Amino acid sequence: MPDIRKHRGAHPEDQKLFAEDQIPRLRAAVADLSWLLTRDYAIKDALKLVGDRFDLNERQRLAISRAACSDQSRTLRLASCLAVDTVRDQNLIIDGFNLLITIEAALSGGLLLFCRDGCIRDLSSIHGSYRSVQETETALSLIGESLARLDAAAALWLLDKPISNSGRLAQKIRALAALNGWAWSVELAFNPDKEIIASDRIAISSDGPLLDQTRNWINLALYIIEQRCDHAWLVDLRS
């Protein structure tokens, strides 16, 4: 079935599944899942154990799996995270779909999770095909204006080549950058994670396994949401 969404907004059940009275239970589940991951339990088995214990549905289980991480990963990610103002005159490499979809969700009223490692993550999924939404250009503009304000030297966007419509998005990003004078380049890659990990540029992503292997990164999504998305729906699942 083709994706016909015009917004990256909330799931119809999210208001109930992530209501205020659900948050203590979800935070406890994130803490338990993180405890198991710290002790090297496999994520699949640990998630089933915790999900069953707290009687979570599939979407809630997805949320806690994105919010949780082991103590080891949390320590590693926080240690390699740079303050956003350190990007002045620096070259950046952007996990394109990861960053863009999070900001689209923030602008669309979609659910955002404040996760244990300090990252903001959404529950959107593009299932192998990306479709621009009404907030796409605004999201790109917010990213560009934020990087310009931080005086970053240049940014390389990496988009997953196997995802359909990635070429169209690349053209849109290049056109917007040219219009605003932003020093951006865009490349399609079969494995963006591998290229980001190997790069000596400062990374922009909230992908947990990627951050475990990245030399340095900045939490740009959090910065943009705090500075420019006052009405974003942010659920804090940290203990």
Secondary structure, 3 states (H helix, E strand, C coil): CCCCCCCCCCCCCHHHHCCHHHHHHHHHHHHHHHHHHHCCCCHHHHHHHHHHHCCCCHHHHHHHHHHCCCHHHHHHHHHHEECHHHHECCEEEEEHHHHHHHHHHHHHCCEEEECCCCCEEECCCCCCECCCCCCHHHHHHHHHHHHHHCCECEEEEEEECCCECHHHHHHHHHHHHHHHCCCEEEEEECCHHHHHHHCCCEEECCCHHHHCCCCCEECHHHHHHHHHCCCCEEEECCC
